[in-house]
Amino acid sequence: MLKGLMNLFKKDMIIALRNSLFWVLIVTLILMIGMVRFLIPDEIQLTDNRLIFDNSQDKALEKALLYGGLSEENILQSEEEVIEGVRENSQSIGIIYEGSLESPRFTVVHHGKINPQQKKLIDASLKGLMSALTGTNTEEAYQLEFIRPQAPPISKKLTTIPTLLVFEVLILGFMYIALFMFQEKEEGSIRAYRISPGNTSQYILSKTLVFTVVGLVYGFSLVLLTVGTDFNFLYLALTIVLGSALYTFLGGIVGVFFNNISEWFAIGVSLLVINMIPIISSLYPAFSPKFVTYIPSYSILLIFNEILFPTGKQLFSTTLAIVALTIVAYIACHLLVENKLMKEGR
Amino acid sequence: MKRIISIITQDLSTALRDNILVYMLIAPLLLSFGASMLIPSVEDTSIRFAVENSLQKELVMDLREYGEVEEYDSIDEVRNRVEKNDAIVGVVEGEGKLTLLFEGNEPQEVIDTYKAVLSNIMSNKSNVDVQHKSLDQRGSILKEFITIAMIMTTLMISGVISGFNIVAERESKAINAIAVSPLTTRGYIMARGILSNIIAIILAIGSSIILVSFNIDYSNLLIILILSSFLTTLLGLIVGAFAQNQLTAIAVIKLLTPLYVAIPMLSFLIPDRLSFLLYWLPNYWQFQALSNIYFSFPQEVTFLNASILTFITSGIYLLLFSKYLGKKLNLR
């Protein structure tokens, strides 16, 4: 059984590497490392996007903000300048301050529609600013408690690494297992395989092993050359193995229903796009409706984040859920390959 | 012309027979529909609180004005909720003092936001008057950004599927028969380009209608789609020229996708002074032209200039590439 599996693994690995996979991964790796190290800034928000016009007598807000580090470029001299500035830049928000510290009036100039809750949040931050200016902070009225010690801030560009691990490294198996199937169908290898001593498990596992090995080398190269060595190697290796296996099985489940890349492509790409929805949750953590949490990449992203930038969060149950999903995916993939792909090869 | 039409008819009948056309049309449009359902909920995302039932009703009402509130029977339940994977902050009362309960992995700006909310509720300050002035009623930048990404993705799908036909012809050696026919390289490229561009235009307009309805200038969209036809064709030809089989085809696409879709999108993140690094990419100009259509604020390059630059740069690449393709496939 093991010998047969290893022979198949060798054959699949040679096919994968012979067909430019090796060079594509090298070029993509260089592109990703170059992008993370040189192109993406440390802080995505390069400039303060507030445009301020302090129309009060004492210019208290303007002085306080300049003292706090706001650039003079962000201080404008009229309401018209603020409106023009916001109009020209989608990221800007205009704040016009009038009145006095005792009776302040703000006009917030922005693009698009803002819902009432978001408006209240803006109001709260402005009121907080005025409280700080007048020294009437109410922070002593409540306290903060952290379940675990506060995690140190992470460089914004490094936060892209878990995303790249999931959406570049792990998905290799999803795409390539389908292509292996198409190629083998076309060449008649499936028919030959049916009359060989090999079974369906070996067929699936040899391909899974290929993308697990490739995923480990690819994933570790990416992490070591960007994040460094300060992470749990074993946990990362296990997650890559688990994730690669899961996506390979899912790729097999989808792949059996198609005959060639042209048929598969639009659906395959669409599924990969759906798989990417959890990126929104990483950008806006409050956005996590139930259906997004059911997408496997959501949990795997959390696990990678915790491995590379530990906060002490226990993700045992999340990991266990991925293990369970991988087992279910394998069973489904096995049944479909056995009953559909192998039968087509008759 | 007869041979060009014959190749187009052949591609169309293969696409219809294998349901490729159905998948090509349905998948991106369904994706756009899904995105149009999803975007409003992303835009309306607000902060969330997990509170104890015993908390003063007035305070809970105040919190609801700022975000979603989930109520729990005990402090332990609130703690368990906060520890779950999504972002939520607890508000509990212990020893007569309100406590904001964080998990520990929240960025400082999130902590500051929750602090501002609680401070504001507790201070009862009413002397700060805040008015809001919106300059336009269009959706957020997210919707526009996703629409542009969807349009570029549909153009890529249409282009590369045409490239798969070339790969299939290379695999089945049918290309050798085409090579000895009177069809020229230019004719072959036209045959491959016409169908993929018609499908690309239908898909892109369909996706746009689903995502932003009729709130943009569709004549401008049609102009940039037509001026992008060299680029869409080029995508297919690159796949067809560099891939001998389906495995290498996906390898080529893996390199092409970030270059085509992701890099222009990243121009949003990179500093302005570095954007010249992307000027050589026709898809950068295509992205600029689409940005002019979808974003309500003025762009650095006008729609007309960006469209012309898309046409010229992709035309140069297509011209150079057609020579390479002709040699590679032994076409006339």
Boltz contact constraints between the chains, C-beta under 6 A:
constraints:
  - contact:
      token1: [A, 19]
      token2: [B, 247]
      max_distance: 6.0
  - contact:
      token1: [A, 19]
      token2: [B, 248]
      max_distance: 6.0
  - contact:
      token1: [A, 20]
      token2: [B, 248]
      max_distance: 6.0
  - contact:
      token1: [A, 20]
      token2: [B, 251]
      max_distance: 6.0
  - contact:
      token1: [A, 21]
      token2: [B, 251]
      max_distance: 6.0
  - contact:
      token1: [A, 24]
      token2: [B, 251]
      max_distance: 6.0
  - contact:
      token1: [A, 24]
      token2: [B, 254]
      max_distance: 6.0
  - contact:
      token1: [A, 24]
      token2: [B, 255]
      max_distance: 6.0
  - contact:
      token1: [A, 39]
      token2: [B, 270]
      max_distance: 6.0
  - contact:
      token1: [A, 87]
      token2: [B, 135]
      max_distance: 6.0
  - contact:
      token1: [A, 90]
      token2: [B, 141]
      max_distance: 6.0
  - contact:
      token1: [A, 90]
      token2: [B, 297]
      max_distance: 6.0
  - contact:
      token1: [A, 103]
      token2: [B, 127]
      max_distance: 6.0
  - contact:
      token1: [A, 104]
      token2: [B, 128]
      max_distance: 6.0
  - contact:
      token1: [A, 105]
      token2: [B, 129]
      max_distance: 6.0
  - contact:
      token1: [A, 106]
      token2: [B, 130]
      max_distance: 6.0
  - contact:
      token1: [A, 107]
      token2: [B, 131]
      max_distance: 6.0
  - contact:
      token1: [A, 107]
      token2: [B, 133]
      max_distance: 6.0
  - contact:
      token1: [A, 108]
      token2: [B, 132]
      max_distance: 6.0
  - contact:
      token1: [A, 109]
      token2: [B, 133]
      max_distance: 6.0
  - contact:
      token1: [A, 110]
      token2: [B, 134]
      max_distance: 6.0
  - contact:
      token1: [A, 111]
      token2: [B, 135]
      max_distance: 6.0
  - contact:
      token1: [A, 111]
      token2: [B, 136]
      max_distance: 6.0
  - contact:
      token1: [A, 112]
      token2: [B, 138]
      max_distance: 6.0
  - contact:
      token1: [A, 112]
      token2: [B, 140]
      max_distance: 6.0
  - contact:
      token1: [A, 115]
      token2: [B, 44]
      max_distance: 6.0
  - contact:
      token1: [A, 117]
      token2: [B, 46]
      max_distance: 6.0
  - contact:
      token1: [A, 117]
      token2: [B, 66]
      max_distance: 6.0
  - contact:
      token1: [A, 117]
      token2: [B, 67]
      max_distance: 6.0
  - contact:
      token1: [A, 119]
      token2: [B, 132]
      max_distance: 6.0
  - contact:
      token1: [A, 120]
      token2: [B, 65]
      max_distance: 6.0
  - contact:
      token1: [A, 120]
      token2: [B, 66]
      max_distance: 6.0
  - contact:
      token1: [A, 123]
      token2: [B, 130]
      max_distance: 6.0
  - contact:
      token1: [A, 124]
      token2: [B, 116]
      max_distance: 6.0
  - contact:
      token1: [A, 124]
      token2: [B, 117]
      max_distance: 6.0
  - contact:
      token1: [A, 124]
      token2: [B, 120]
      max_distance: 6.0
  - contact:
      token1: [A, 125]
      token2: [B, 116]
      max_distance: 6.0
  - contact:
      token1: [A, 126]
      token2: [B, 130]
      max_distance: 6.0
  - contact:
      token1: [A, 127]
      token2: [B, 120]
      max_distance: 6.0
  - contact:
      token1: [A, 127]
      token2: [B, 125]
      max_distance: 6.0
  - contact:
      token1: [A, 127]
      token2: [B, 128]
      max_distance: 6.0
  - contact:
      token1: [A, 128]
      token2: [B, 116]
      max_distance: 6.0
  - contact:
      token1: [A, 128]
      token2: [B, 119]
      max_distance: 6.0
  - contact:
      token1: [A, 130]
      token2: [B, 128]
      max_distance: 6.0
  - contact:
      token1: [A, 138]
      token2: [B, 119]
      max_distance: 6.0
  - contact:
      token1: [A, 138]
      token2: [B, 122]
      max_distance: 6.0
  - contact:
      token1: [A, 138]
      token2: [B, 123]
      max_distance: 6.0
  - contact:
      token1: [A, 141]
      token2: [B, 122]
      max_distance: 6.0
  - contact:
      token1: [A, 142]
      token2: [B, 98]
      max_distance: 6.0
  - contact:
      token1: [A, 142]
      token2: [B, 118]
      max_distance: 6.0
  - contact:
      token1: [A, 143]
      token2: [B, 97]
      max_distance: 6.0
  - contact:
      token1: [A, 143]
      token2: [B, 99]
      max_distance: 6.0
  - contact:
      token1: [A, 144]
      token2: [B, 100]
      max_distance: 6.0
  - contact:
      token1: [A, 145]
      token2: [B, 99]
      max_distance: 6.0
  - contact:
      token1: [A, 145]
      token2: [B, 101]
      max_distance: 6.0
  - contact:
      token1: [A, 146]
      token2: [B, 102]
      max_distance: 6.0
  - contact:
      token1: [A, 146]
      token2: [B, 104]
      max_distance: 6.0
  - contact:
      token1: [A, 147]
      token2: [B, 103]
      max_distance: 6.0
  - contact:
      token1: [A, 147]
      token2: [B, 104]
      max_distance: 6.0
  - contact:
      token1: [A, 148]
      token2: [B, 104]
      max_distance: 6.0
  - contact:
      token1: [A, 149]
      token2: [B, 104]
      max_distance: 6.0
  - contact:
      token1: [A, 150]
      token2: [B, 104]
      max_distance: 6.0
  - contact:
      token1: [A, 151]
      token2: [B, 105]
      max_distance: 6.0
  - contact:
      token1: [A, 175]
      token2: [B, 250]
      max_distance: 6.0
  - contact:
      token1: [A, 179]
      token2: [B, 246]
      max_distance: 6.0
  - contact:
      token1: [A, 179]
      token2: [B, 247]
      max_distance: 6.0
  - contact:
      token1: [A, 179]
      token2: [B, 250]
      max_distance: 6.0
  - contact:
      token1: [A, 182]
      token2: [B, 246]
      max_distance: 6.0
  - contact:
      token1: [A, 183]
      token2: [B, 246]
      max_distance: 6.0
  - contact:
      token1: [A, 261]
      token2: [B, 164]
      max_distance: 6.0
  - contact:
      token1: [A, 261]
      token2: [B, 246]
      max_distance: 6.0
  - contact:
      token1: [A, 261]
      token2: [B, 249]
      max_distance: 6.0
  - contact:
      token1: [A, 262]
      token2: [B, 20]
      max_distance: 6.0
  - contact:
      token1: [A, 262]
      token2: [B, 161]
      max_distance: 6.0
  - contact:
      token1: [A, 262]
      token2: [B, 164]
      max_distance: 6.0
  - contact:
      token1: [A, 263]
      token2: [B, 18]
      max_distance: 6.0
  - contact:
      token1: [A, 263]
      token2: [B, 20]
      max_distance: 6.0
  - contact:
      token1: [A, 265]
      token2: [B, 161]
      max_distance: 6.0
  - contact:
      token1: [A, 266]
      token2: [B, 23]
      max_distance: 6.0
  - contact:
      token1: [A, 266]
      token2: [B, 24]
      max_distance: 6.0
  - contact:
      token1: [A, 266]
      token2: [B, 27]
      max_distance: 6.0
  - contact:
      token1: [A, 266]
      token2: [B, 157]
      max_distance: 6.0
  - contact:
      token1: [A, 267]
      token2: [B, 23]
      max_distance: 6.0
  - contact:
      token1: [A, 267]
      token2: [B, 27]
      max_distance: 6.0
  - contact:
      token1: [A, 270]
      token2: [B, 27]
      max_distance: 6.0
  - contact:
      token1: [A, 270]
      token2: [B, 31]
      max_distance: 6.0
  - contact:
      token1: [A, 273]
      token2: [B, 31]
      max_distance: 6.0
  - contact:
      token1: [A, 280]
      token2: [B, 42]
      max_distance: 6.0
  - contact:
      token1: [A, 284]
      token2: [B, 45]
      max_distance: 6.0
  - contact:
      token1: [A, 285]
      token2: [B, 87]
      max_distance: 6.0
  - contact:
      token1: [A, 286]
      token2: [B, 45]
      max_distance: 6.0
  - contact:
      token1: [A, 286]
      token2: [B, 47]
      max_distance: 6.0
  - contact:
      token1: [A, 286]
      token2: [B, 48]
      max_distance: 6.0
  - contact:
      token1: [A, 286]
      token2: [B, 87]
      max_distance: 6.0
  - contact:
      token1: [A, 287]
      token2: [B, 42]
      max_distance: 6.0
  - contact:
      token1: [A, 287]
      token2: [B, 45]
      max_distance: 6.0
  - contact:
      token1: [A, 288]
      token2: [B, 86]
      max_distance: 6.0
  - contact:
      token1: [A, 302]
      token2: [B, 85]
      max_distance: 6.0
  - contact:
      token1: [A, 311]
      token2: [B, 104]
      max_distance: 6.0
  - contact:
      token1: [A, 311]
      token2: [B, 105]
      max_distance: 6.0
